[in-house]
Amino acid sequence: MSDATPLPEGRDPTLATAVHRRLREDILSGRLPPGLKLKLRDLAQNYGAGASPMREALSKLAAEGLAERLEHRGFRVAAAAPCQLEGLIRARVLAESAALRESIRRGDAAWEDALVLAEHRLNRLARSLDPARYSLNPDWECCHRVFHQALLAACGAPPLLAFCERLQEEAGRYRALANTIAYPGRDVEAEHRAILRAALARDADAAVALLAEHYERTGALVGADLDRQT
């Protein structure tokens, strides 16, 4: 269960919004894994909120597809299905390939500088807080997100960028599963470096191919694990 910071109790409707945001972050980060039963009493204790805001937050998560309502038995974190993962990766590859091509075509020196800086900051951080096994490092996750956003930042199409960011967010919980499987064997740093070099060389075909491989490698790891569980 998430080590949530208790939230102030009260009748303020923003309390349910705050609880919803914290729960959503914990699901997308993988701290609340797919299939986990969301027990109201435990959630209320961990998130420092009463039953009413918790139910409202869980109902919102169910409407977003991140939680599932169990008939007469509360809620659980939405299952991670192989078919959903395949569709998500395909959507990311299609959307981000278009955005990356435009970003490479339109990007100026400031875009290059921001991209190099984002990759440098990412590589200064440890992917895991525990070198022996995967333990999520929030700082690395933040810089990882910034690096991928920097790749696309010069595309000049804010609606496309917003769509890509939403897909990136949805992919977070699958990435959390992949990290536990692949760590420490997968050289993610080398994958990022190769994408960066291709982008800076203005080789759009190579950059797009490397980005697709980056996502598809994650999909293959998680998909194989999900298949074993079914």
C-alpha positions as CSV (number, residue, x, y, z in Angstrom):
1,M,0.0,0.0,0.0
2,S,1.2,3.5,-0.7
3,D,2.9,5.5,2.0
4,A,0.4,8.3,1.5
5,T,0.6,11.6,3.3
6,P,-2.6,11.9,5.4
7,L,-5.0,14.4,3.9
8,P,-7.1,16.8,6.1
9,E,-10.6,15.5,6.8
10,G,-13.6,17.7,6.2
11,R,-16.5,18.3,3.9
12,D,-14.5,20.2,1.3
13,P,-15.2,18.6,-2.1
14,T,-11.6,19.2,-3.0
15,L,-10.7,16.4,-0.5
16,A,-12.1,13.8,-2.9
17,T,-10.1,15.4,-5.7
18,A,-6.9,15.2,-3.7
19,V,-7.5,11.6,-2.8
20,H,-8.3,10.8,-6.4
21,R,-5.0,12.4,-7.5
22,R,-2.9,10.4,-4.9
23,L,-4.6,7.1,-5.8
24,R,-4.2,7.8,-9.5
25,E,-0.5,8.5,-9.1
26,D,0.0,5.4,-7.0
27,I,-1.8,3.2,-9.6
28,L,0.1,4.7,-12.6
29,S,3.5,4.4,-10.8
30,G,2.8,0.8,-9.9
31,R,2.8,1.3,-6.2
32,L,-0.7,-0.1,-6.3
33,P,-0.2,-3.1,-8.6
34,P,-2.8,-4.4,-11.1
35,G,-5.5,-6.6,-9.6
36,L,-4.9,-5.3,-6.0
37,K,-8.1,-5.2,-3.9
38,L,-8.8,-1.7,-2.8
39,K,-10.2,-2.1,0.7
40,L,-12.0,1.0,1.8
41,R,-10.9,0.7,5.4
42,D,-7.3,0.3,4.6
43,L,-7.4,3.2,2.0
44,A,-9.1,5.5,4.5
45,Q,-6.3,4.8,7.0
46,N,-3.4,5.2,4.5
47,Y,-4.7,8.2,2.8
48,G,-6.1,10.0,5.8
49,A,-9.6,10.5,4.4
50,G,-13.1,9.3,5.3
51,A,-15.3,6.8,3.5
52,S,-17.2,9.3,1.4
53,P,-14.3,11.0,-0.4
54,M,-12.7,7.6,-0.8
55,R,-15.7,6.2,-2.6
56,E,-16.0,9.2,-4.8
57,A,-12.3,9.0,-5.7
58,L,-12.6,5.2,-6.5
59,S,-15.7,5.9,-8.7
60,K,-13.7,8.4,-10.7
61,L,-10.9,5.9,-11.1
62,A,-13.3,3.3,-12.3
63,A,-14.7,5.7,-14.9
64,E,-11.2,6.3,-16.1
65,G,-10.5,2.6,-16.4
66,L,-7.8,2.5,-13.7
67,A,-10.0,0.7,-11.2
68,E,-12.7,-1.9,-11.5
69,R,-15.9,-2.0,-9.5
70,L,-16.6,-5.5,-8.0
71,E,-20.2,-6.3,-7.6
72,H,-21.0,-6.1,-3.8
73,R,-17.3,-6.3,-3.1
74,G,-15.8,-2.8,-3.6
75,F,-13.0,-2.0,-6.0
76,R,-9.7,-3.3,-7.3
77,V,-6.9,-1.8,-9.4
78,A,-7.7,-2.5,-13.0
79,A,-6.0,-5.6,-14.4
80,A,-3.1,-5.3,-16.8
81,A,-4.2,-7.3,-19.8
82,P,-1.8,-8.2,-22.7
83,C,-4.3,-6.9,-25.3
84,Q,-4.5,-3.5,-23.6
85,L,-0.8,-3.2,-23.4
86,E,-0.4,-4.0,-27.1
87,G,-2.9,-1.4,-28.0
88,L,-1.2,1.2,-25.8
89,I,2.2,0.6,-27.2
90,R,1.0,0.7,-30.8
91,A,-0.8,4.0,-30.0
92,R,2.4,5.4,-28.4
93,V,4.6,4.4,-31.4
94,L,2.2,5.9,-33.9
95,A,1.7,9.2,-32.0
96,E,5.2,9.7,-30.9
97,S,6.8,8.7,-34.2
98,A,4.8,11.5,-35.9
99,A,5.7,14.0,-33.1
100,L,9.4,13.0,-33.1
101,R,9.7,13.4,-36.9
102,E,8.3,16.9,-36.6
103,S,10.4,17.7,-33.6
104,I,13.6,16.7,-35.4
105,R,12.5,18.7,-38.5
106,R,11.6,21.8,-36.6
107,G,13.9,21.7,-33.6
108,D,16.5,24.5,-33.2
109,A,19.6,24.8,-31.1
110,A,17.6,25.5,-27.9
111,W,15.7,22.2,-28.5
112,E,19.0,20.4,-28.9
113,D,20.4,21.9,-25.7
114,A,17.3,21.0,-23.7
115,L,17.4,17.4,-25.0
116,V,21.1,17.0,-24.2
117,L,20.6,18.4,-20.7
118,A,17.6,16.2,-20.1
119,E,19.5,13.1,-21.0
120,H,22.5,14.2,-18.9
121,R,20.3,14.7,-15.8
122,L,18.7,11.4,-16.3
123,N,21.9,9.5,-16.5
124,R,23.3,11.1,-13.4
125,L,20.6,9.3,-11.4
126,A,20.2,5.6,-10.4
127,R,17.3,3.9,-11.9
128,S,16.7,2.0,-8.7
129,L,17.2,3.0,-5.1
130,D,18.4,-0.5,-4.3
131,P,21.2,-1.7,-6.6
132,A,20.4,-5.4,-5.8
133,R,16.7,-5.2,-6.9
134,Y,14.4,-2.7,-8.5
135,S,13.1,-0.1,-6.1
136,L,11.4,2.9,-7.7
137,N,13.4,6.1,-7.7
138,P,11.0,9.0,-8.0
139,D,13.7,11.4,-9.2
140,W,14.8,9.1,-12.0
141,E,11.1,8.6,-13.0
142,C,10.7,12.4,-13.2
143,C,13.8,12.9,-15.3
144,H,12.8,10.0,-17.5
145,R,9.5,11.6,-18.2
146,V,11.2,15.0,-19.0
147,F,13.7,13.3,-21.4
148,H,10.9,11.7,-23.4
149,Q,8.9,14.9,-23.4
150,A,12.0,16.9,-24.6
151,L,12.3,14.6,-27.6
152,L,8.9,15.7,-28.9
153,A,8.9,19.2,-27.5
154,A,9.7,21.0,-30.8
155,C,6.9,19.3,-32.9
156,G,4.8,22.5,-32.8
157,A,1.5,20.6,-32.2
158,P,0.3,21.0,-28.6
159,P,-2.8,18.7,-29.0
160,L,-0.5,15.9,-30.2
161,L,1.9,16.5,-27.3
162,A,-1.0,16.4,-24.8
163,F,-2.1,13.1,-26.3
164,C,1.4,11.7,-26.1
165,E,1.7,12.7,-22.5
166,R,-1.5,11.0,-21.6
167,L,-0.3,7.8,-23.3
168,Q,3.0,8.1,-21.4
169,E,1.2,8.4,-18.2
170,E,-1.0,5.4,-18.9
171,A,2.1,3.4,-19.7
172,G,3.6,4.1,-16.3
173,R,2.2,1.1,-14.5
174,Y,3.3,-1.2,-17.2
175,R,6.8,0.2,-17.1
176,A,6.8,-0.4,-13.3
177,L,6.1,-4.1,-14.0
178,A,8.8,-4.2,-16.7
179,N,11.4,-2.6,-14.3
180,T,10.9,-5.3,-11.7
181,I,11.4,-8.0,-14.4
182,A,14.3,-6.5,-16.4
183,Y,16.4,-4.8,-13.7
184,P,19.3,-4.7,-13.7
185,G,19.9,-6.6,-16.9
186,R,18.4,-4.1,-19.4
187,D,20.7,-1.2,-20.4
188,V,18.1,1.5,-20.6
189,E,20.8,4.2,-20.5
190,A,22.3,2.9,-23.7
191,E,18.8,2.9,-25.3
192,H,18.2,6.6,-24.4
193,R,21.7,7.5,-25.6
194,A,21.1,5.9,-29.0
195,I,17.8,7.8,-29.4
196,L,19.4,11.0,-28.4
197,R,22.3,10.6,-30.9
198,A,19.9,9.8,-33.8
199,A,17.8,12.8,-32.9
200,L,20.8,15.2,-32.7
201,A,22.1,13.8,-36.0
202,R,18.6,14.7,-37.5
203,D,18.2,11.1,-38.6
204,A,14.5,10.9,-38.2
205,D,14.1,7.3,-39.5
206,A,16.7,6.0,-37.1
207,A,15.4,7.9,-34.1
208,V,11.8,6.7,-34.7
209,A,13.0,3.1,-35.1
210,L,15.0,3.3,-31.9
211,L,12.1,4.8,-30.0
212,A,9.7,2.1,-31.2
213,E,12.2,-0.6,-30.2
214,H,12.5,1.1,-26.8
215,Y,8.8,0.8,-26.2
216,E,8.3,-2.6,-27.8
217,R,11.1,-4.1,-25.6
218,T,9.1,-3.0,-22.6
219,G,6.0,-4.4,-24.0
220,A,7.7,-7.8,-24.7
221,L,8.9,-8.0,-21.2
222,V,5.6,-7.2,-19.6
223,G,3.5,-9.1,-22.1
224,A,5.5,-12.3,-21.5
225,D,5.0,-12.0,-17.7
226,L,1.3,-11.3,-18.1
227,D,0.9,-14.3,-20.3
228,R,2.5,-16.5,-17.7
229,Q,0.0,-15.2,-15.1
230,T,-3.1,-16.1,-17.3
